[in-house]
């Protein structure tokens, strides 16, 4: 019952914020529709509705083409005001408003009812995007990943590959959904890609790494994008007294083939060789010294 009340609270909180957009921080994008009003001498000189082109331009009365994409509304007002003041009016005032948002797009995949790309009409947060995807599946995992400024993603497989090689923002779903900690309901940026893994034990290797041998806490650990062999050993409590850190092995299974990667973590510690990035499902074995 407690979890149900928390979820109801989160739903209504998300719904209440659905129309809110922080226009002071919103950056104009292609296909947005803007209203541009120009005033001078206390009189409205011109008001037009313009579309931001795919090249990021708008056509402004008196001055012609102006780059809008990537600017905030205040920055665009300044960009228009300068030429107007220089060539046409004394102390002109410019007011720009967004009439329609068309550049706020997000991609969500994984354990949601309707994965895919969504176009929003205002700034949004994690819960609002999940609501647009009609909610989470019962077998969702405890962590969601947010990829930012990554392009060329069109399928869930693309997303899985991308989180292995790119930095991600992690959303703790246990804290957010089960405990109602709204600090984990992060604000999304247009273009963000959200991936919510399933907690299916059959697919556990997609999210886990295994650290074995002469470490203080051998076991199974959550994979984190960007994790290295040394970081995994530190996560497992560090090395035991008789660990042979010069002969560490990473066992990796990909496409039905097993690969063994040898790494000298003593040289990594000393900065003599770079650490090795690991992948989900990797088994890291730290052997015992021969002495």
Long-range contacts (C-beta under 8 A, 24 or more apart in sequence): 3-177, 3-178, 6-177, 6-178, 6-179, 6-180, 7-177, 9-180, 10-127, 10-176, 10-177, 10-180, 10-182, 10-185, 11-127, 11-131, 13-127, 13-182, 14-125, 14-127, 14-128, 14-131, 14-185, 15-131, 17-125, 17-128, 18-122, 18-124, 18-128, 19-121, 19-122, 20-122, 20-123, 21-98, 21-101, 21-122, 21-123, 22-123, 23-72, 23-73, 23-97, 23-98, 24-72, 24-73, 24-74, 25-72, 26-72, 26-73, 26-98, 26-123, 27-69, 27-70, 27-71, 27-72, 27-190, 28-52, 28-68, 28-69, 28-70, 28-71, 28-72, 28-73, 28-76, 28-98, 28-103, 29-69, 29-70, 29-101, 29-102, 29-103, 29-104, 29-190, 30-54, 30-55, 30-56, 30-69, 30-102, 30-103, 31-102, 31-103, 32-68, 32-98, 32-100, 32-101, 32-102, 32-103, 33-98, 33-99, 33-100, 33-102, 34-58, 34-68, 34-76, 34-96, 34-97, 34-98, 34-99, 35-95, 35-96, 35-97, 35-98, 35-99, 36-60, 36-61, 36-80, 36-94, 36-95, 36-96, 37-94, 37-95, 37-96, 38-62, 38-80, 38-84, 38-89, 38-92, 38-93, 38-94, 39-92, 39-93, 39-94, 39-95, 40-84, 40-88, 40-89, 40-90, 40-91, 40-92, 40-93, 41-89, 41-90, 45-89, 45-92, 49-99, 52-103, 62-87, 62-88, 63-87, 63-88, 73-97, 73-98, 103-190, 104-190, 105-190, 105-191, 106-188, 106-190, 106-191, 106-192, 106-193, 106-194, 107-153, 107-159, 107-192, 107-193, 107-194, 108-132, 108-133, 108-193, 108-194, 108-195, 108-196, 109-155, 109-156, 109-159, 109-193, 109-194, 109-195, 109-196, 110-140, 110-144, 110-156, 110-159, 110-194, 110-195, 110-196, 110-197, 110-198, 111-136, 111-137, 111-139, 111-140, 111-141, 111-196, 111-197, 111-198, 111-199, 112-136, 112-137, 112-140, 112-196, 113-137, 115-156, 123-187, 123-188, 124-187, 124-188, 125-185, 125-186, 125-187, 125-188, 126-171, 126-176, 126-184, 126-185, 126-186, 126-188, 126-194, 127-176, 127-185, 129-188, 129-194, 130-194, 130-196, 136-173, 136-177, 136-196, 137-198, 139-198, 139-199, 139-200, 140-173, 140-196, 140-197, 140-198, 140-199, 141-173, 141-196, 141-197, 141-198, 141-199, 141-207, 142-172, 142-173, 142-174, 142-199, 143-170, 143-171, 143-172, 143-173, 143-197, 143-207, 143-222, 144-170, 144-171, 144-173, 144-194, 144-195, 144-196, 144-197, 145-169, 145-170, 145-171, 145-194, 145-195, 145-196, 145-197, 145-225, 146-170, 146-171, 146-186, 146-188, 146-192, 146-193, 146-194, 146-195, 147-192, 147-193, 147-194, 147-195, 148-189, 148-191, 148-192, 148-193, 149-191, 150-193, 153-193, 156-195, 159-193, 159-195, 160-195, 160-206, 162-193, 163-195, 163-225, 164-225, 164-279, 164-280, 165-225, 165-277, 166-225, 166-226, 167-225, 167-226, 168-225, 170-224, 205-280, 205-281, 206-280, 206-281, 207-280, 208-280, 208-281, 209-278, 209-280, 209-281, 209-282, 209-283, 209-284, 210-282, 210-283, 210-284, 211-235, 211-236, 211-284, 211-286, 212-283, 212-284, 212-285, 212-286, 213-243, 213-285, 213-286, 213-287, 213-288, 214-239, 214-240, 214-242, 214-243, 214-244, 214-286, 214-287, 214-288, 214-289, 215-239, 215-240, 215-243, 215-286, 216-240, 223-278, 223-279, 223-280, 223-281, 226-277, 227-277, 227-278, 228-275, 228-276, 228-277, 228-278, 229-263, 229-265, 229-268, 229-275, 229-276, 229-278, 229-284, 230-265, 230-268, 230-269, 230-275, 231-275, 232-278, 232-282, 232-284, 233-265, 233-284, 233-286, 239-286, 240-286, 242-288, 242-289, 242-291, 243-286, 243-287, 243-288, 243-289, 244-286, 244-287, 244-288, 244-289, 244-290, 245-269, 245-286, 247-287, 248-284, 248-285, 248-286, 248-287, 249-284, 249-285, 249-287, 250-276, 250-278, 250-282, 250-283, 250-284, 250-285, 251-282, 251-283, 251-284, 251-285, 252-279, 252-281, 252-282, 252-283, 253-281, 254-279
